[in-house]
């Protein structure tokens, strides 16, 4: 192989990785700002003060939790043979937190009730989606 040959592919991989890292950093910064804003609002509402280092720590923990949740949801969808995450995956992710799982089921049912009848019929018509939804069952304990 001559000098310079194949470097274009490697170079594009490096550029792509750097772009992904920059996008992740931007997302992390935006997430941090939103988290801090929520923490400040809650502290103010409850007549409390939260120090900046604590807010930064909460923000980092929340971001790491969101990353892990996203990975889990992706794996649940892949296991069910789907390319996208659905509400059942989200409910399944909360299986260890009974209260959260119940709240999510209730929220899901409320969304389904608000959905126009014509949309519900169209969605149920898909055999593949119907099978995927039937496979995932979370019993109420």
Buried (B, 14 or more C-beta within 10 A) or exposed (E): EEEEEEEEEEEEEEEEEEEEEEEEEEEBEEBBEEBBEBBEEEBEEEEEEBEEEEBBEBBBEBBEEBBEEEEBBBEBBEEBEBEEBBBBBBBBBBEEEEEEBBEBBEEBEEEEEEEEEEEEEEEEEEEEEEEBBEEBEEEEE
